Amino acid sequence: MREKTEAASEAPEYSKGLSAPDIKGWIMKAWQHFKTITAHRFRVMKYCLKAGLIWQGLTHDLSKYSWVEFSEGSRYWQGNRSPNAKAREEKGISYAWLHHKGRNRHHFEYWIDYDPKSEYFLAGHDMPRKYIAEMAIDRICACQTYKGSDYKQTNAYEYFLRSKDNLWFVHENTRNDLEMLLKMTAEHGEDYTIKYIRNVYLKKD
């Protein structure tokens, strides 16, 4: 009994604090969040299937429907950017992201491990190409989802460039390949990049 009480007292804040008047608003935002993540999933699925990444397309981001991710995503849903960003602004941490990055191999954060030879004792390991391809597709589709009618094929590449100088913890090969695929999309469009991924990029792995 004591163990259950202690576990409950340590529950993350996103699962607490909803008063009765908040419940209706949370349900409405939960529905909007569900539509957002599902629309994103289907966009990624479409491109992954075209690229030959069948299993990854079918299973992409399924953890977002788990309670730890879905509850926080619903509470901080805004529609024009990731709710994880809003959670960090308010709480300094996103429990949904901590859960998500440890279960989805298309995020380079999944591949970070301790490295005693590194100056920072952390290092990013080189990702298999199939996950780099899914990461690029994920970023393209995230921009499509959040930008809506304002989406441009340059968005994902521009977003990458804004954070490029801070990606010291990403393996050089992974960082270079991601930049190459996003730059290709910016210059030639999504269909061209997907064909390249299927016919050229994945053949080299």
C-alpha positions, -999 to +999 in steps of 0.1 A: +000+000+000+029+024+009+045+017-025+013+027-043+010+059-023+045+069-030+042+061-067+010+082-069+027+112-052+055+111-078+031+112-107+041+139-133+022+172-130+005+168-164-018+141-149-029+164-120-046+197-114-076+196-138-106+211-121-142+203-132-146+234-155-113+224-172-125+189-181-147+201-210-119+223-224-095+194-221-118+171-240-121+196-268-084+200-270-079+163-268-100+159-299-081+185-317-048+169-306-060+135-318-069+150-352-035+167-354-013+137-346-035+114-367-033+137-398+005+139-393+008+101-390-011+096-423+011+121-440+042+103-428+027+069-437+020+080-472+055+091-479+071+062-461+050+037-481+061+055-513+098+053-501+095+016-494+095+020-456+064-001-451+067-011-414+080+023-404+051+040-421+025+018-404+040+021-369+052+058-370+045+077-338+021+051-323+035+061-289+017+094-292-015+076-284-002+063-251-015+081-220+017+097-210+021+114-244-015+119-253-026+135-220+002+161-221-002+167-258-039+174-253-034+197-224-008+219-243-023+215-278-022+247-298-025+235-334+004+255-349+034+239-331+043+210-310+026+209-276+059+197-262+073+232-267+045+248-247+049+222-219+086+231-217+078+268-215+053+263-186+070+235-167+106+234-179+102+198-191+080+178-214+073+143-201+057+134-234+089+141-252+110+121-227+087+092-233+086+097-271+123+100-279+131+068-261+107+048-281+110+061-316+142+054-336+136+081-362+147+108-336+185+113-333+180+118-296+172+080-294+208+073-305+226+094-279+246+074-253+274+079-229+309+081-244+338+084-220+360+095-249+338+125-257+345+159-242+309+160-229+307+123-221+277+120-245+278+112-282+253+106-309+258+073-328+253+070-365+217+062-374+208+035-400+197+052-432+161+039-429+156+059-398+174+090-411+149+088-441+120+085-417+133+115-397+135+136-428+100+126-438+088+133-403+102+168-403+086+175-438+052+163-426+054+182-393+059+214-413+029+204-435+008+197-405+015+229-385+019+253-415-012+242-433-020+263-463+012+283-456+035+253-461+064+257-484+088+229-495+117+250-480+102+250-445+118+218-431+153+228-444+150+263-430+140+249-396+170+226-397+194+255-405+182+275-375+193+247-352+222+233-371+250+250-351+236+235-319+235+199-331+270+190-318+256+158-301+244+144-335+267+120-354+283+138-383+271+113-409+235+115-396+236+153-395+250+155-430+225+130-445+196+148-428+207+181-442+212+167-476+176+152-478+160+184-464+180+206-488+170+183-517+133+187-507+138+225-506+153+226-540+134+198-559+102+191-538+089+161-518+082+137-546+117+140-560+132+134-525+110+104-519+120+088-552+157+094-543+152+078-509+136+047-524+158+043-554+192+056-543+196+065-506+182+032-491+201+011-516+234+023-501+226+011-465 
